[in-house]
């Protein structure tokens, strides 16, 4: 496989990253009555991430790209699989300079406002009376429910 060393190095960087344990999704199976998560060993996790990176590079970059050093992202850009539009999108996004604090805060506020407007428009959204009652009945009654 061409570029196998590059891919292996990227996978090793990701699996040794301190945030990897919290981000890795262990397999979940339905046993007939409930969903059961199967915890994988570190070696099995390495195998799964390697399989993901070699089979779906764009998904690997989406999930774990921000754990990679810039040098690994630039090296992955030269792989034959990197010609796919999805991979190019994630490589460009990861190589882009991060937004400075005020622009990042502005973007975050806009995203929250878009989400809030969407939820307000839904009859069963986050801000509907039934949902607010369900989340915290005492607070709902204290703040507004007693007036309805």
C-alpha positions in Angstrom: 0.0 0.0 0.0 1.4 3.4 -1.0 1.8 5.8 1.9 1.2 3.1 4.5 4.0 4.6 6.7 2.3 8.0 6.6 -1.1 6.5 7.5 0.4 4.4 10.3 2.2 7.4 11.8 -1.0 9.4 11.7 -3.0 6.6 13.4 -0.3 6.2 16.1 -0.4 9.9 16.8 -4.2 9.8 17.1 -4.3 6.7 19.4 -1.6 8.1 21.6 -3.3 11.5 22.0 -4.7 12.2 25.5 -8.2 12.9 24.2 -8.4 9.7 22.1 -10.0 7.6 24.9 -12.9 10.0 25.2 -13.4 10.3 21.5 -13.1 6.6 20.4 -16.5 4.9 19.9 -16.5 1.3 21.1 -18.8 -1.0 19.2 -22.4 -1.2 20.4 -24.6 -4.3 19.7 -28.3 -5.0 20.5 -28.6 -8.3 22.5 -32.3 -8.6 22.1 -33.4 -6.4 25.0 -30.7 -3.7 25.4 -27.7 -2.1 23.7 -24.4 -3.4 25.0 -21.1 -1.6 24.5 -18.1 -3.9 23.9 -14.9 -2.3 25.2 -12.0 -2.9 22.9 -8.4 -3.4 24.0 -5.8 -0.8 22.9 -4.6 -3.2 20.2 -8.1 -3.7 18.9 -8.7 0.1 19.0 -5.5 0.6 17.0 -6.7 -2.0 14.4 -10.1 -0.3 14.2 -8.7 3.2 13.7 -6.2 1.8 11.1 -9.1 0.2 9.2 -11.1 3.4 9.3 -8.1 5.5 8.1 -7.3 3.1 5.2 -10.9 2.6 4.2 -12.5 6.0 4.8 -9.8 8.7 5.2 -12.3 11.5 5.2 -14.2 10.0 8.2 -10.8 9.5 10.0 -10.0 13.1 9.4 -13.4 14.3 10.5 -13.3 12.3 13.8 -9.6 12.6 14.7 -8.1 15.2 12.5 -7.7 17.9 15.2 -5.6 15.4 17.2 -3.0 15.3 14.4 0.1 17.5 14.1 0.1 19.7 11.1 3.0 17.7 9.6 0.8 14.6 9.5 -2.1 16.4 7.9 0.3 17.8 5.2 1.7 14.3 4.7 -1.8 12.8 4.4 -2.6 15.4 1.8 -0.1 13.7 -0.6 -1.6 10.2 -0.4 -3.5 8.9 -3.5 -6.7 8.7 -1.4 -6.5 12.4 -0.7 -7.8 13.3 -4.1 -11.3 12.7 -3.0 -13.4 15.8 -2.5 -14.3 14.8 1.1 -10.7 14.3 2.1 -9.6 17.6 0.5 -12.4 19.4 2.4 -11.1 18.1 5.8 -7.4 18.6 4.9 -8.1 22.2 4.0 -10.2 22.7 7.1 -7.5 21.3 9.4 -4.7 23.3 7.7 -6.6 26.5 8.0 -5.5 29.0 10.7 -7.8 28.8 13.7 -10.1 31.7 14.2 -9.0 34.3 16.8 -11.1 34.5 20.0 -13.6 37.3 19.0 -14.4 35.8 15.6 -14.7 32.3 17.1 -17.1 33.7 19.8 -19.1 35.5 17.1 -19.4 32.3 15.1 -20.4 30.3 18.2 -23.2 32.9 19.0 -24.5 32.8 15.5 -24.7 29.0 15.5 -26.5 29.0 18.9 -29.0 31.6 17.6 -29.6 29.6 14.4 -30.2 26.5 16.6 -32.5 28.4 19.0 -34.6 29.9 16.2 -35.0 26.4 14.6 -36.0 25.0 18.0 -38.5 27.8 18.6 -40.1 27.1 15.3 -40.7 23.4 16.0 -43.9 22.7 17.9 -42.1 20.0 19.9 -38.8 21.8 20.1 -36.5 22.5 23.1 -38.5 25.6 24.1 -42.1 24.2 23.8 -44.0 24.2 27.1 -44.2 20.4 27.3 -40.5 20.0 26.9 -39.7 22.7 29.5 -42.2 21.0 32.0 -40.5 17.7 31.4 -37.0 19.0 31.9 -37.6 20.8 35.1 -41.2 20.9 36.4 -40.5 23.0 39.5 -38.6 25.7 37.7 -41.2 25.8 34.9 -43.9 26.4 37.5 -41.8 29.0 39.4 -40.9 31.0 36.2 -44.0 30.8 34.2 -46.2 27.8 34.5 -48.3 29.2 37.4 -49.3 32.2 35.1 -50.6 30.0 32.3 
